[in-house]
């Protein structure tokens, strides 16, 4: 069991390193441990520590009414923290401890599982309904969210903050039957500054059988197709290296061109000017 958890932590760390550390840019990472107790907190804090050492800004979102691990010196000094009132209070933790104890004794009660699910759902609702918290998080301009895979808030949090999360990219790439086209004009060009041209581009992309991932920061064009995913940030090198990537639409920036050549991805050069 311990070996399995260690391997899981290493694989998650490896996946996140592939997403973030291949870039020389500094990113703002939001970590949501979910139940921020025990190993659920510690292994995500360890990943956050690695990211911080690589120059990224890391913020941990924690339930303030039950978490004491954030007071550990090396953790308290490593991250920025955002707190919310969590449903996982001392009473809830007592119920979870009792459930795990019964499970280890071989005494499985389906109602115990329902109690755990209800606690997680209530915790998620308290988090999502905290308007002041979300205003603070949105002002910080995070690039990506890393969450506990046992948290029911994974998708909801990323959608509400308009952020990609690590698992999301894999699911999108692997579920695209006809492959994926990557469109990015680098970090210096904001495609939203030319809405008229974007209407034309999106109309053309909507006719493709492939799915499309487009780096874009602005209101969705009216011609946006159901096959096109807009994102303010993408792990470009990793997406270009995915076997389901069929083409790369680019302005010809140095990094993108070298990455596409390395992964043998066909390129479509596109000059984006008024």
HELIX and SHEET records of a PDB file:
HELIX    1   1 UNK A    2  UNK A   20  1                                  19    
HELIX    2   2 UNK A   38  UNK A   53  1                                  16    
HELIX    3   3 UNK A   69  UNK A   71  5                                   3    
HELIX    4   4 UNK A   73  UNK A   76  1                                   4    
HELIX    5   5 UNK A   90  UNK A  104  1                                  15    
HELIX    6   6 UNK A  110  UNK A  128  1                                  19    
HELIX    7   7 UNK A  131  UNK A  140  1                                  10    
HELIX    8   8 UNK A  154  UNK A  160  1                                   7    
HELIX    9   9 UNK A  166  UNK A  174  1                                   9    
HELIX   10  10 UNK A  191  UNK A  193  5                                   3    
HELIX   11  11 UNK A  195  UNK A  205  1                                  11    
HELIX   12  12 UNK A  236  UNK A  240  1                                   5    
HELIX   13  13 UNK A  254  UNK A  262  1                                   9    
SHEET    1   A 5 UNK A  80  UNK A  84  0                                        
SHEET    2   A 5 UNK A  57  UNK A  63  1                                        
SHEET    3   A 5 UNK A  28  UNK A  32  1                                        
SHEET    4   A 5 UNK A 144  UNK A 147  1                                        
SHEET    5   A 5 UNK A 164  UNK A 165  1                                        
SHEET    1   B 5 UNK A 228  UNK A 231  0                                        
SHEET    2   B 5 UNK A 211  UNK A 215  1                                        
SHEET    3   B 5 UNK A 180  UNK A 184  1                                        
SHEET    4   B 5 UNK A 245  UNK A 250  1                                        
SHEET    5   B 5 UNK A 267  UNK A 269  1                                        
END                                                                             
